Amino acid sequence: MKCFVHPLADVSPGASLGDDSKIWQFVVILHGAEIGSDCNICAHVLIEGNVHLGDRVTVKSGSQLWDGVRVGNDVFIGPNATFTNDPFPRSRDHSKPLESTVIKDGASIGANATILPGLTIGEKAMVGAGAVVTRSVPPRAMVIGNPARIVGYVSTEKIPDFSEVQASNNQTKVMPTLVKGVSLYEMPLVHDIRGSLSVGEFERTVPFSPKRYFTVFDVPSAETRGEHAHIKCKEFLVCVKGSCAVIADDGITREEYVLARPNLGLYLPEMTWTIQYKYSPDAVLMVLASDYYEADDYIREYDEFLRKKQP
């Protein structure tokens, strides 16, 4: 079936329109634009010539897609969303190359959002209504505000932060999670008049003997760290001061944990995708690692992680 073009739309003969797509009234599509199959382009949308849309894309009314925008499959673009391609625009100045913006498969852009030039919106990410996106958005991240900041991740189960659990001076409690190999550890916590003490023993409390440690602190609340997996390195995380949230993902199941007590640890085995964010202003995160630093041990792209997880 060929696409439907409303009689009041202005579509250049040089534009490419995929089968089963619908182009509604007062849409303007310029020469060279590529529209995939089964797309729905609503009224009063402008699409310039150097724009590519994948299949099953929805563009709601009032949105503008300027030269350089690349949109994947199954993307939703809300009403009045605005894309930009020149960080320092001047009237009639065409002396510098325009920047591209990439929207990956399955992403959603909320109403009235503004996307600055040269950014990538990751696969299945969600941009909230009215957000001003000034930096690239990771896959599956949810961002809101001006400037946009990460407030969560889609398809992530949240579990209690255990802040109501009474401190214990007994043996370490191990709490398995739904993410393969990941466990929460409630370690002994002893209070007396001199202060408090929490203790762990390597290869007993911590399920390996570490060769490296590092601490993360002074992280602005809008920042996100991690966003990688290790091929062979295991890690044990303790937020010794303040709090932060940690996401663990085994390629099938994804959960979010809040580390808010110095006797609560999180064990992350190898080949676990992890993200840390929502740092409190005073947060100090200590990470124990089973191996020395090796750049080649890191997997920094989620798609690559999923490929390596396949049997």
N, C-alpha and C positions, 0 to 999 in steps of 0.2 A: 504494500500500500504506500503510495506517495504521501508526502507531508501535506498538511492543511495550512494554507496561507490566507488569512482574512483579507477581504478586499480593501480594507483601510490600512493594511500594513504596507510599509515601504521596504521591500526586499530587493537588493541589487541582484541582477541576473548573474553576477559573478560570485555570489555567495553559494556555498555548498550546504544543502539541507538534507538531512537523513530521513529515511522512511519512517512514517508514523509520527513524525514530529508535528507540533501544532504551533503556529505563529499567529498571535491574536492582534486585535486592532491597534493601530498607532505604534506598532513595533518598527524600529528602524535597524536594518541589518546592512552593513556596508560590504562592498566588493572585497572578496578574499576571505571573509569569515567562514568558519567551518562549524556546522551544527550537526551533532550526532543523531542517532535514531531515537525515536520515542521520547523526544524532549518536549517540554511545555514552556513556551516563551510567552509570558502574560503581557497585557496591554502596557504601553508606554515604556518599553524597554529599549535601550540603545546598545547595539553591539557593533564595535568598530571592526575594521577589516582584518587586522592581525590578531584575531581571537579564535581560540579552538575550544569547543565544548564536546565532551564525550557523550555517551549514551545515557538516556533516562535522567537528564538534568532538568530541574525545575528552576526557572528564573521568574520571580514574582514581579509585580508591577512596580515601575519607577526605578529599577536598577540600571546602572550604567557599567558596561564592561568595555574598557578601553584597550587599545593596542597592547599586546603583550600578555594578556590574561590567558592562562591555560587551565582548563577545568576538566577534571577527570570524570569518571562514570558515577552515576547515582548521587550527584551533588544537589543540595538544596540551597538556593540563594533567595533570601527573604526580600520583602518589599523595601525599596529605596536603599538597598545595599550599594555602597560606592567603592569602586576600585580605583586606584591611582597608579600612575606609571612614571611620574617625574617628581623627585623629592624636592626640587627647587624650581618650580615652574615660572616661566616668564612669558608674557603674551608674545606670540609670533616668533618665539625663539626655538628653532628646530636644530640647533647646532650640536646637541649632545644626544647619544642613543638613549632610548627609553628602556626602562627596567621591566622585567617580566614578573608576574605574580602567578604562583602555581597553587591550585586547589586540588588536593589529592582525592582519590575515590572515597565516596561515602561521607564527605564532610558536609557540614551545615553552617550557613552564614545567616545570622539573625537579622531581623528588620533594622534598618538604619545603621547597620555596622559600616565602619570605614576601614579598609584594608590598605595600609601604606605600601609603596612600591617595593619590588624585589623580595617579597616574603613568600614563604611556603606555608600553607595550612595543611597539616598532616592528615593522613587517612583517618576517617571517621571522627575527626575533631569537631567540636561545636563552638561556634563564636556567638556569644550572647547578643541580644538586641541592644543596639546603641554602642557596642564596644568599639574602641579605636585601637586597632591592632598595629603595634609599632615594631613587633618582633615576630619571627616565625613561630608557629604553634606546633608542638609535637603531636604525633599521632594519638588520637583518642582523648586529647586534653580538652577540657571545658574552660573557656576564658570569658571574663566579663570586665567591664569598666573601662576607664580612660586614664592612663594607658591600660590595655587589657592585661589581666593577670590570670594565672591558672588557679582555679578553685576546686577542681576535681577532674576525674577521668571517667569516661563512659564505660559501662559494663564492668564496674568495679564494686565488689561487695565490701561493705565496711563492717568491721567487727568491733566490739567494745574496746575502750582504751585501758580497761582494768584499773582505772584510777580509784574506784570504790573498793577494790580488793584490799583486805587488811594485810599490812606488812607481816611477814613471817620470818621467824628465826629458825625454821625447820629446814629440811632438805629442799633443794631446788625442785620446782614443779615445772614439768615440760608439758606444753599445751600444743598439740598438733593443729595444723590449719588445713584448709581445703586445697592450698597450693602445694603441689608435690614437693616433698622434702623440706618445706619451710616449717619452722616451729618457733613458738614464743616460749621464753624461759623466764619464770619468776624466781629470782635468786634470793637467797637469805638476806634479810635486812635487820640489823640489830641497832636498837636505840638505847642509849643510857645518858647519864648526866653530862658526859664529855662530848656528846654528839652522836652521829649515826654512821653506820658502816655497812656496806654491801660487799659481798665477796663472791668470787667465782674461781674455779680451778680449771686449768687447761686440761683437755681430754677427759674431764669429768663434767663440770658445768658447761664450759665451752667445748663443743664436740670436735676440736682439733687443736693442735699446737701451733699458735700463730708465728709467722716469720716477719710480720710487718703490722704496724698500726698507723692510723692517722686520725686527726680530729678535724671536725668541720664546725666553724663558729662564725659569728658576725655575718650571718646570711640574711640579706634583706628578705622580708616576708613574702615578697612577690617572686622570689627566685626559686628555680627548680634545679635540683642536682641529681646525680645518678644518670638515669636514662641510658642504661647499658646493661649488658650481661657479661659474665666471665666464662671462658671456655673451661677452665680447670680450677680457678681460685674460689675458695669458700670464704664467706664473711660472717661476722657476728657483730651486730649493731647494738649499742647502748647509748641512749640519750642521757648523759650524766648530769645535765642541767637543762631546765626548760623542757620543751617538747617539740616533736616534729612528727609528720606522718610519712609512712613508708608504704609504697605499693610493691607487691611481689606478684610476678606473672610467670607461669610455667608454660605459656603458649596456649593453654586451654582455659585455665581458671586464673582469675585476677582478684586479689584482695588488698584492702588498705588497712594498715595497722597504725595506731597512735602510740608512740613511745613517749610516755609522760612521767616515768619514774626511773630513778637511777638503778633500780634492781630489776628492771624489765629488759630482757634482751631478745633480739630477733636473729635467728639463724637462717642464713641464705645459702643453700648449696650452689654448686656450679651450675651453669646453664639456667639461671633464674634471672629474668628481666626485672630490674628494680629502678624505682624512682623515689626520691626524697623531696618533700616540699612541706608547706605550711609550717615553717620554722617559727617558733616564738622568738622575740627579740633577744632573749638571753640564752638561746639553745646552744648546747655544746654536744655534738654527736661524736662518739668514739667508735671507730670501726677497726676490728681485728681481722686481719687477712691471713689466710693459710699459706700464701706464697709471696715472694718478692714481686715488686712491680715489673710487669712485662707488657709493653704496649700491644703486642700481638695477642695477648690474652683477652683483650676487650672486644666485644661486639657492640657497635654503637648505632646500628640501624636495626629497627624492630623487624623489618621484613627479612633481613639476613638472619636474625635470631630465629624467626619462625622456620626458615628454610633449614637451618642447622638442627632444629628440634625434630624435624621429620625423620621417622625411622628409615 
